Amino acid sequence: MASERITTLAIADRIQLAINNAKSVPFTSKVMVEKDELTKLLTQMNASMPENLALADQVLEEKQQILEESRRTAESTTREAAQQARTAVENANDAANATIADAQNRASEMLRNATDQANAMVADAQNRANAMIADAQARAQQLVADSEIIARAQAEAQEMLESTHRECEDFSARVHASVAQMMDHADMGLSQQLDSLRALRQEIGNQ
């Protein structure tokens, strides 16, 4: 088939060469060619034409077959690619769903842990607050008791101070009375001694 195509092309080249080598007709665009040679070449070309047409039909048929096969291959490839794509999408969806489910489980677990920790912290804080309130109440009650004790102590101290003051006044009065009595006795003794001295002087003077 390739040799027939080359032969046909070779005949066409020979015809073109004959035209190029033909003598020009003066004052025209026409040329004079060898009729016998050109006829021979045309006869050879006409003889090769059915084979060329058959070859062309065969080539066209092969082309159609190639196109059909390519179309079927393309459709098969497309279907296979589509199936692979659907499978990939399904696998991706499954993987995504699994990932989402795992993430949701992890989030739920973290939320439970955080809630438990928060509840524990709140309970501990509440216990601490209750303990602080109880301690503050106890301290307040103790302070009230201490205040009452202090008030009683102050009252007793004030009473003792007043009693001591009264006793001091009584003692001072008794001391003053004793001193006055002693002074009276001293005055009486001195007076008696003076009287004795006067009597003695008078007696001496009379002698």
PETACOR-V954470 format. One record per residue. N is the residue number from 1. RES is the residue in one letter. SS is DSSP state (H for helix, E for strand, C for the rest). PHI is phi in radians with two decimals (NA if undefined). PSI is psi in whole degrees, 0 to 359 (NA if undefined). Layout:
n = (N & N)
res = (RES & RES)
ss = (SS & SS)
phi = (PHI & PHI)
psi = (PSI & PSI)
This chain:
n = (1 & 2 & 3 & 4 & 5 & 6 & 7 & 8 & 9 & 10 & 11 & 12 & 13 & 14 & 15 & 16 & 17 & 18 & 19 & 20 & 21 & 22 & 23 & 24 & 25 & 26 & 27 & 28 & 29 & 30 & 31 & 32 & 33 & 34 & 35 & 36 & 37 & 38 & 39 & 40 & 41 & 42 & 43 & 44 & 45 & 46 & 47 & 48 & 49 & 50 & 51 & 52 & 53 & 54 & 55 & 56 & 57 & 58 & 59 & 60 & 61 & 62 & 63 & 64 & 65 & 66 & 67 & 68 & 69 & 70 & 71 & 72 & 73 & 74 & 75 & 76 & 77 & 78 & 79 & 80 & 81 & 82 & 83 & 84 & 85 & 86 & 87 & 88 & 89 & 90 & 91 & 92 & 93 & 94 & 95 & 96 & 97 & 98 & 99 & 100 & 101 & 102 & 103 & 104 & 105 & 106 & 107 & 108 & 109 & 110 & 111 & 112 & 113 & 114 & 115 & 116 & 117 & 118 & 119 & 120 & 121 & 122 & 123 & 124 & 125 & 126 & 127 & 128 & 129 & 130 & 131 & 132 & 133 & 134 & 135 & 136 & 137 & 138 & 139 & 140 & 141 & 142 & 143 & 144 & 145 & 146 & 147 & 148 & 149 & 150 & 151 & 152 & 153 & 154 & 155 & 156 & 157 & 158 & 159 & 160 & 161 & 162 & 163 & 164 & 165 & 166 & 167 & 168 & 169 & 170 & 171 & 172 & 173 & 174 & 175 & 176 & 177 & 178 & 179 & 180 & 181 & 182 & 183 & 184 & 185 & 186 & 187 & 188 & 189 & 190 & 191 & 192 & 193 & 194 & 195 & 196 & 197 & 198 & 199 & 200 & 201 & 202 & 203 & 204 & 205 & 206 & 207)
res = (M & A & S & E & R & I & T & T & L & A & I & A & D & R & I & Q & L & A & I & N & N & A & K & S & V & P & F & T & S & K & V & M & V & E & K & D & E & L & T & K & L & L & T & Q & M & N & A & S & M & P & E & N & L & A & L & A & D & Q & V & L & E & E & K & Q & Q & I & L & E & E & S & R & R & T & A & E & S & T & T & R & E & A & A & Q & Q & A & R & T & A & V & E & N & A & N & D & A & A & N & A & T & I & A & D & A & Q & N & R & A & S & E & M & L & R & N & A & T & D & Q & A & N & A & M & V & A & D & A & Q & N & R & A & N & A & M & I & A & D & A & Q & A & R & A & Q & Q & L & V & A & D & S & E & I & I & A & R & A & Q & A & E & A & Q & E & M & L & E & S & T & H & R & E & C & E & D & F & S & A & R & V & H & A & S & V & A & Q & M & M & D & H & A & D & M & G & L & S & Q & Q & L & D & S & L & R & A & L & R & Q & E & I & G & N & Q)
ss = (C & H & H & H & H & H & H & H & H & H & H & H & H & H & H & H & H & H & H & H & H & C & E & E & C & C & C & C & C & C & E & E & C & C & H & H & H & H & H & H & H & H & H & H & H & H & H & H & H & H & H & H & H & H & H & H & H & H & H & H & H & H & H & H & H & H & H & H & H & H & H & H & H & H & H & H & H & H & H & H & H & H & H & H & H & H & H & H & H & H & H & H & H & H & H & H & H & H & H & H & H & H & H & H & H & H & H & H & H & H & H & H & H & H & H & H & H & H & H & H & H & H & H & H & H & H & H & H & H & H & H & H & H & H & H & H & H & H & H & H & H & H & H & H & H & H & H & H & H & H & H & H & H & H & H & H & H & H & H & H & H & H & H & H & H & H & H & H & H & H & H & H & H & H & H & H & H & H & H & H & H & H & H & H & H & H & H & H & H & H & H & H & H & H & H & H & H & H & H & H & H & H & H & H & H & H & C)
phi = (NA & -1.20 & -1.18 & -1.09 & -1.10 & -1.18 & -1.11 & -1.10 & -1.13 & -1.13 & -1.14 & -1.09 & -1.13 & -1.18 & -1.10 & -1.06 & -1.16 & -1.12 & -1.15 & -1.15 & -1.58 & -1.22 & -1.38 & -1.37 & -1.48 & -0.96 & 1.11 & -2.47 & -1.67 & -1.55 & -2.27 & -1.89 & -2.03 & -1.32 & -1.09 & -1.12 & -1.16 & -1.17 & -1.12 & -1.06 & -1.15 & -1.16 & -1.13 & -1.12 & -1.17 & -1.10 & -1.19 & -1.50 & -1.12 & -1.02 & -1.12 & -1.18 & -1.15 & -1.09 & -1.08 & -1.13 & -1.08 & -1.12 & -1.10 & -1.12 & -1.09 & -1.08 & -1.11 & -1.08 & -1.07 & -1.08 & -1.11 & -1.11 & -1.11 & -1.10 & -1.12 & -1.09 & -1.09 & -1.12 & -1.11 & -1.08 & -1.09 & -1.13 & -1.07 & -1.10 & -1.12 & -1.12 & -1.10 & -1.08 & -1.12 & -1.08 & -1.09 & -1.10 & -1.13 & -1.08 & -1.08 & -1.13 & -1.11 & -1.07 & -1.11 & -1.13 & -1.10 & -1.11 & -1.12 & -1.13 & -1.09 & -1.11 & -1.12 & -1.13 & -1.10 & -1.10 & -1.11 & -1.11 & -1.10 & -1.09 & -1.14 & -1.08 & -1.09 & -1.11 & -1.13 & -1.08 & -1.10 & -1.10 & -1.09 & -1.11 & -1.12 & -1.13 & -1.09 & -1.10 & -1.10 & -1.13 & -1.09 & -1.09 & -1.11 & -1.08 & -1.10 & -1.12 & -1.12 & -1.10 & -1.11 & -1.11 & -1.11 & -1.09 & -1.10 & -1.10 & -1.09 & -1.12 & -1.10 & -1.10 & -1.09 & -1.07 & -1.13 & -1.11 & -1.08 & -1.10 & -1.08 & -1.11 & -1.10 & -1.12 & -1.12 & -1.11 & -1.11 & -1.11 & -1.15 & -1.09 & -1.10 & -1.14 & -1.11 & -1.09 & -1.09 & -1.13 & -1.09 & -1.11 & -1.10 & -1.09 & -1.09 & -1.12 & -1.15 & -1.12 & -1.06 & -1.07 & -1.16 & -1.11 & -1.10 & -1.12 & -1.16 & -1.08 & -1.12 & -1.12 & -1.08 & -1.11 & -1.08 & -1.13 & -1.10 & -1.09 & -1.12 & -1.13 & -1.10 & -1.10 & -1.09 & -1.09 & -1.10 & -1.11 & -1.11 & -1.13 & -1.08 & -1.12 & -1.13 & -1.14 & -1.14 & -1.26 & -1.32)
psi = (322 & 324 & 321 & 318 & 321 & 322 & 316 & 316 & 322 & 322 & 317 & 321 & 321 & 322 & 313 & 321 & 322 & 320 & 318 & 327 & 357 & 154 & 139 & 146 & 123 & 140 & 21 & 173 & 8 & 159 & 160 & 123 & 163 & 115 & 316 & 317 & 317 & 322 & 319 & 317 & 320 & 324 & 318 & 321 & 317 & 324 & 328 & 349 & 314 & 319 & 322 & 321 & 318 & 319 & 319 & 318 & 318 & 317 & 318 & 317 & 316 & 322 & 316 & 317 & 316 & 317 & 317 & 316 & 320 & 320 & 314 & 318 & 318 & 317 & 316 & 316 & 320 & 314 & 315 & 317 & 320 & 317 & 316 & 320 & 316 & 318 & 317 & 319 & 316 & 315 & 319 & 319 & 317 & 315 & 319 & 316 & 319 & 318 & 318 & 317 & 317 & 318 & 320 & 319 & 316 & 318 & 318 & 318 & 316 & 320 & 318 & 315 & 316 & 320 & 316 & 315 & 318 & 316 & 319 & 317 & 319 & 317 & 316 & 317 & 321 & 318 & 316 & 318 & 317 & 318 & 318 & 319 & 317 & 317 & 318 & 319 & 318 & 316 & 319 & 316 & 320 & 319 & 320 & 315 & 315 & 321 & 318 & 318 & 316 & 318 & 316 & 319 & 318 & 320 & 315 & 320 & 318 & 320 & 317 & 320 & 316 & 319 & 317 & 319 & 318 & 317 & 321 & 318 & 317 & 315 & 318 & 321 & 318 & 318 & 314 & 321 & 318 & 317 & 318 & 321 & 316 & 320 & 321 & 315 & 319 & 318 & 318 & 317 & 314 & 320 & 318 & 316 & 320 & 319 & 318 & 317 & 318 & 318 & 320 & 316 & 317 & 320 & 320 & 319 & 328 & 335 & NA)
